[in-house]
Amino acid sequence: RRWAYPSHPDQWWIADFTYVWTREGFCYVAFIVDAYSRMILGWVVTTVMDTRMVLMALEHALFSRRRTRMDFTATGIVHHSDAGAQ
């Protein structure tokens, strides 16, 4: 099997999430990572694990990219998630 690797930033964005135990119960952290730079571009912490959680992290990533690079466009970015059972 041949693996492909991104050749530049903002080519592939990877979504994932995890959960963390706190004194108040579990909280969930969703994040968007640039596959080339491995930089976390967007993240969100919530107490409910749902689709909105990942969408909010994606919106945060888009906002932070536009804030730091005025010429940024999301055209051509591949967004990947593992589509797990969660």
Sequence and secondary structure as in RCSB ss.txt:
>XXXX:A:sequence
RRWAYPSHPDQWWIADFTYVWTREGFCYVAFIVDAYSRMILGWVVTTVMDTRMVLMALEHALFSRRRTRMDFTAT
GIVHHSDAGAQ
>XXXX:A:secstr
      SSTTSEEEEEEEEEEETTEEEEEEEEEETTT  EEEEEEESS SHHHHHHHHHHHHHHHHHH TT   T
T EEEE     
